[in-house]
Amino acid sequence: MYKLPIEAIAMPDELNPEAAAPTAETAPPPQPVILLVEDEEPIRELIGMALSGRGYQVHVCPLSNDAVAQAEAMDRPPDLLITDIHMAGLSGPELAAELVQRYPRLRLLFISGYANTNDQVQAAMAFAHAGFLRKPFSLAQFRENVDAMLK
């Protein structure tokens, strides 16, 4: 009869006290947290799916008036706010001002198809770490802008 040495038996990592637990050096960095505030459902769904598909942690909010409370309820502060400029309730720049007070390192990506005047875009771009993307845009353009904002 052949005896198998105990070391040869595979033990699940969760039962093996010698298994290396992830450390700060080996654990992957947390994915960026994105707060998406968009009142147009089809655009909100498309953008939300595109971001989730890239592995981002996405919190979706259809109403700008609810976005501050939603941000405060999140496990981690948002890294990026993606918001339309024109919405019922708070405008994108008004929402950004509220959130930047709470999260000074927050990056902002404003999107709009109705920002026809320079004043509206200038108000949005007055923030540090802000970008603007005019609708309609392709998913490739959107991804490029998100990636650039998170660098």
C-alpha positions as CSV (number, residue, x, y, z in Angstrom):
1,M,0.0,0.0,0.0
2,Y,1.3,3.4,-1.0
3,K,0.9,6.3,1.4
4,L,0.5,9.8,0.0
5,P,2.5,12.4,1.9
6,I,0.2,14.9,3.5
7,E,2.0,17.7,1.6
8,A,0.7,16.3,-1.7
9,I,-2.9,16.8,-0.8
10,A,-4.3,20.0,-2.2
11,M,-6.0,22.1,0.4
12,P,-8.3,25.0,-0.5
13,D,-6.7,28.3,0.3
14,E,-9.4,29.3,2.8
15,L,-8.5,26.2,4.9
16,N,-4.7,26.4,4.4
17,P,-3.2,28.6,7.1
18,E,0.0,28.9,5.1
19,A,-1.7,30.3,2.0
20,A,-0.6,33.8,1.3
21,A,-3.3,36.3,2.2
22,P,-3.4,39.3,-0.2
23,T,-1.4,42.2,1.0
24,A,-1.5,45.8,0.0
25,E,1.3,45.0,-2.4
26,T,-0.4,42.1,-4.1
27,A,-4.1,43.1,-3.9
28,P,-5.3,44.9,-7.1
29,P,-6.1,48.5,-6.6
30,P,-9.8,49.2,-6.1
31,Q,-11.7,50.2,-9.2
32,P,-12.7,53.8,-9.5
33,V,-16.1,54.8,-8.2
34,I,-18.2,56.7,-10.6
35,L,-21.4,58.6,-9.9
36,L,-23.5,58.9,-13.0
37,V,-26.3,61.4,-13.0
38,E,-28.3,61.5,-16.2
39,D,-32.0,62.2,-16.5
40,E,-32.5,60.6,-20.0
41,E,-33.0,56.9,-19.3
42,P,-31.6,55.4,-22.6
43,I,-28.4,57.4,-22.2
44,R,-28.2,56.6,-18.5
45,E,-28.5,52.8,-19.3
46,L,-26.1,52.8,-22.1
47,I,-23.4,54.8,-20.2
48,G,-24.0,52.7,-17.1
49,M,-23.5,49.4,-19.0
50,A,-20.4,50.8,-20.8
51,L,-18.8,51.8,-17.5
52,S,-19.8,48.6,-15.6
53,G,-18.4,46.5,-18.6
54,R,-15.0,48.2,-18.0
55,G,-15.0,47.1,-14.4
56,Y,-15.9,50.5,-12.8
57,Q,-18.0,50.6,-9.7
58,V,-21.0,52.6,-11.0
59,H,-23.7,54.3,-9.0
60,V,-26.5,55.5,-11.2
61,C,-28.9,58.3,-10.2
62,P,-31.6,59.6,-12.5
63,L,-32.4,62.8,-10.4
64,S,-29.8,65.4,-9.7
65,N,-31.7,66.3,-6.4
66,D,-31.0,62.8,-5.1
67,A,-27.4,62.6,-6.2
68,V,-25.8,64.2,-3.1
69,A,-27.6,61.9,-0.7
70,Q,-26.6,58.9,-2.9
71,A,-23.0,60.0,-2.9
72,E,-23.0,60.3,0.9
73,A,-24.5,56.8,1.2
74,M,-21.7,55.2,-0.9
75,D,-19.0,53.0,0.7
76,R,-16.3,55.1,-0.9
77,P,-16.4,58.6,-2.1
78,P,-16.8,59.0,-5.9
79,D,-13.7,59.4,-8.0
80,L,-15.6,60.8,-11.0
81,L,-19.0,62.5,-11.4
82,I,-20.5,62.1,-14.9
83,T,-23.5,64.5,-15.2
84,D,-25.6,66.2,-17.8
85,I,-25.4,70.0,-17.7
86,H,-29.2,70.5,-18.1
87,M,-31.5,68.5,-15.8
88,A,-34.6,69.1,-13.7
89,G,-33.7,70.2,-10.2
90,L,-30.0,71.0,-9.8
91,S,-28.1,71.6,-13.0
92,G,-24.9,69.7,-13.6
93,P,-22.7,72.6,-12.5
94,E,-24.8,73.2,-9.4
95,L,-24.6,69.5,-8.5
96,A,-20.9,69.5,-9.1
97,A,-20.5,72.5,-6.7
98,E,-22.3,70.6,-4.0
99,L,-20.2,67.5,-4.4
100,V,-16.9,69.2,-4.8
101,Q,-17.4,70.9,-1.4
102,R,-17.7,67.4,0.1
103,Y,-15.1,65.7,-2.1
104,P,-12.5,68.2,-3.2
105,R,-10.6,65.6,-5.3
106,L,-13.7,64.7,-7.3
107,R,-13.2,64.8,-11.1
108,L,-16.1,65.9,-13.3
109,L,-17.2,65.0,-16.8
110,F,-20.1,67.1,-18.0
111,I,-22.1,65.9,-21.0
112,S,-24.8,67.7,-22.9
113,G,-26.4,68.1,-26.2
114,Y,-28.1,71.4,-25.3
115,A,-25.1,73.4,-24.2
116,N,-25.5,75.9,-27.0
117,T,-24.0,78.8,-25.3
118,N,-20.5,79.3,-24.2
119,D,-21.7,80.5,-20.8
120,Q,-23.1,77.1,-19.9
121,V,-20.0,75.2,-20.9
122,Q,-17.8,77.8,-19.2
123,A,-19.7,77.4,-15.9
124,A,-19.1,73.7,-16.1
125,M,-15.5,74.0,-17.0
126,A,-14.7,76.5,-14.2
127,F,-14.1,73.6,-11.9
128,A,-10.7,72.0,-11.5
129,H,-10.5,68.5,-13.0
130,A,-13.4,69.0,-15.3
131,G,-14.1,67.8,-18.8
132,F,-16.9,68.3,-21.3
133,L,-18.3,65.9,-23.9
134,R,-21.0,67.1,-26.4
135,K,-23.8,64.7,-27.3
136,P,-24.0,62.8,-29.5
137,F,-20.8,60.9,-28.9
138,S,-19.5,57.5,-29.6
139,L,-18.7,54.9,-27.0
140,A,-15.1,55.1,-28.0
141,Q,-15.1,58.9,-27.4
142,F,-16.8,58.4,-24.1
143,R,-14.4,55.8,-22.9
144,E,-11.4,57.9,-23.9
145,N,-12.8,60.9,-21.9
146,V,-13.5,58.7,-18.9
147,D,-10.0,57.2,-19.0
148,A,-8.4,60.6,-19.3
149,M,-10.4,62.0,-16.4
150,L,-9.4,59.1,-14.1
151,K,-5.6,59.3,-14.9
